[in-house]
């Protein structure tokens, strides 16, 4: 995997949250709402999370991670890159994890874009299908959210 990490410093310098972080995987998938937090033992990367309906033994709400790495090694690399980006004033930091390199990802991305451009639109596919239906010579109306629209009109 080719991973890019970019930290955005928060405006409140007195807050324990020092920066928000975006993480991009293989130039194809973005994870937002990671944060760099100043803890008792220094800076650490906090994963995107939400407040659950559960209450801990201490009476405080329980927070659950929404996205997280499955290995300590990947978590450590993500944290190192995020803190590095933060300390460099928000400069994007990149690293490879596993067998995919930046070149492979760029090649895959351009191939996917080319394939996407070559695919017919869903509207074109539907028109071809409708033309094969007996009695489809009358104008059709498609029912879409917000009311009916004549065939071929896209919102």
N, C-alpha and C positions, 0 to 999 in steps of 0.2 A: 504494500500500500504506500502511496505517496501522500503524505499528510502535510498540510499547510496550517499554520497557527498564527493568528493575529490578535493582539491584545489592544483594547481601547480603554485608556485610563478614565476612571470616573471623576466627576467634577468635585465630589466631596472628599477632600484629602484627609479629613478626620475619621472617615468611615473605615471599618475593618475591610470592606470590599474595596480593593485597590483598582481592579480593572474587570471589564467584561471581555470575554474571549470567544472568537469564532474559530471553529476547526473545520477544515475542508478535507475530505477524503477522496483521493483519486480524481480531483477536479470534477466530481460528480455528485457529492453528497455533503451538505453542510450541517453542522451541529452548532447551535447558538445557545446562549445563556449559560455558558461555563463562566466561572468567576475566579479571579485570583484574590485570595483572602489573606490578611495578615493575622496569623494565629500566634499562640504563645511561643511556638518553636520556629517561627519564621513564616515565609510565604508558602501557600499551597494552592493547588488547583481544585476547585469545588465543581462537581458535576452538575448539570441541569437537574433540578429536583422540584418537587411539589409538596405542599403540606397535605398530609393524609388525614383521614378522620380518626386515626388512632392517637392514643395518648400514652406516653411512656410511663414507666414506673415512677419517674420523678414528677409526673403531672404535666409535663410539657408536651406540646404537639410533636408527633413523629413526622419527619421529612423523609421522602423516598426519592432515590435517584431515578430520573427518567431515561438517561442514557449513561453508559459507563463501559470502560474497557474490561475485557474478561481476564486480562493478565496483568500482573504487577509490573512486568517489564514495559508493556505498552503504556500503562498509567504513568510510570516514572518518566518515560520519554515525552509524553504529552505535557506533563507538569514542567519538565525541564525546558521544553520549547516555549510554553506559555509564559513562564517567568522570564526567559531570555527575551521574548518579544516585548514584554512589559518593561524590562530594564533597558531595552534599546529604543524606548519611546514609541512603541507600537509598530516597529518594523516587522514585516511578515517573516516567519521562520519556517523552514521546511525540513522534513526528515523522511527517510524511507523506513518502512517497517515490513518485514517479511520479504517476499521475493519480487514485488512489483516496484519498478523504478519509475522515475519521472518520465523518461522517454517512452516506456511502455504505456503509461497512462495517457500521455499526449497523443500517441498513435491510436489507442483505443477510442479516445474522445473524438478525434477527427473522423475515424471510420464510422462511428455512431451518428455523427452529424451528417455525413454524406448519405448514409442509409435513410435517415429521417427525411432528408430533402427529396429522396427518390420515391418515398411512399406516397400513394394517392391520399387525398384528404378523406375524412370520414363522409363528408357531404358527397364527394364524387362516388364513393363506394355505394352509398345509399341510392343515389340517382341511378346507377347502373342496375342495382337490384330491382328497383321499382319499375324500370323500363321493361323488365322481363315478366312482370305480373300482368295477366290478362285483364283488360279493362282499365289499365293504368294511364290511359290517354287523357283522362280528366285531371285538372289541376288538383294536387294534393295539398292538404294543410297539415303541418306538423304541430303537435301540441307540445309546447315547451313552457318552462317556467315563465310566468308573466303573461300568459295568453297564447293565442294561436298566431302563427306566422306562415306565410306562403312558403312552399318548398324552395330551397335555394337561398332563402334569406337567413343570414346567420347573425346572431347578436353577440 
